[in-house]
Amino acid sequence: MDRVCGLRDHFWREMQKQFGNRVVLNGHPTYRLPNTLKVSFVGRVGAEILERMDGVAASIGSACHSGRIELSPVLEAMGITPEAGMGAIRFSFGRGTTSDEIDLAIERLSEILVTLG
């Protein structure tokens, strides 16, 4: 899990470099699962981003939230604004995840966000 945690952290650092304040971390910065990263793209809709992210292990909500396009009750309870929370995406990492895949996902996200305007 140390390697997976390192990949997750690398992904987050690269997102911060690439997107700055347009992406925010949802959850505690250190006390979190090693194989997931939940972020919000501010002013975006997560579903619009995710539908263009073929081949990436990610989702826009928990199973109890699927099918609805509204701010998740969990994010609302955490004090996440609707502007940020609607752009929430949870990325998952596993033992087969590579650093090259992380870099490709960052590249894809950059292209998608430019395309969406």
N, C-alpha and C positions, 0 to 999 in steps of 0.2 A: 504493500500500500504506500510505502514511502515514494516509490517511483511515480505512482499514479498521482499522489499528492503534489509532487514536483511538477508534473505535467499540468495539473489544474492551476497551480500557482503561476506557471509560465504563461498559460493562456490568459489569466487575469492580468498579469503585468503587460502582456502584449496588447490586450484590449485597452488598458489605461493609456498606453503610449499612443495607440492609433486613434482612439475616440475621445480621450480626455473626459471632460465633464458630461459628455453625451451618453456615457454608460456609468451605471452605479451598481455597487455590490448590494445584493439583498441578503441580509443575514450578518452574522458575526464574522469579523475578518480572520479569526483564527480557530474558533470553536465551531467547526462545521465538518460535514462528511468529507473524506478525502477524495471521493470519486464523483462529486457533483459540484457545479458552480452555477448559482442562480444570480443573474444580472438583469438589469432593466436598461433598455435603450430609451432614453428620455425623449418624449414627444413622438414616439413610434408605437406601432401595434405589433406585438410579438408575433402574432399569427402571420402577418404580412412578410416579416423577415423569414420566419421559419419555413414557409411554403416554398421559398427559394433556396433553401439550404439542403439540397439532396445529399444523402450520404453522411450526414452529421447526426450523431446521437444527441437529440435535444427535444424538448417539449415546451409547451407554453403554460402548462399548469399541472396540478395534481389530478389524479383520477377523479376525485370528487368535484373538480372544477372543469373538467373537460366538456366541450360542447357549448360553453358560455363565453361570451366576449364581454366581460366586466371585470372590475378589479377584484382579485381574489380576497376573500375575507381574512386570510392569513396576512397578506401584504398590507391590507387596510389596518389590521390590528398592530402591525409593526410600524405604522405611521408613514408608510410609503404613499406618496401622492399619486392620484390617478394618472397624472401626466407621465410619471415614471413607471408606475405599476402596470399600465396597459402594455408596456414594451417588455414585460418580463419573459425571460427564456431561461430554462434550466438545461445546462449542458452536462452530459455524463461522460465519464472516462473509465476505461477498463485496462486490464493487463495487456490487451492488444493495441491500445492507443499509442501512436508514435508522435514524436516531436514534429515530424514533417506534416502529419495530419493536423496538428495544432496550427502550424503556420499556414496551411492551406485554408483552414476554417477562418482565420483572421483575414486572409486575402479575400475570401468569398464574402465575408461580412462587410468588408470595405466596399466591394463592388456593389453589393445589394443596397447599402445605405446611400451610395451615390445615385444609384438607379432610382431609388424611392424618393430622392430629393431632399 
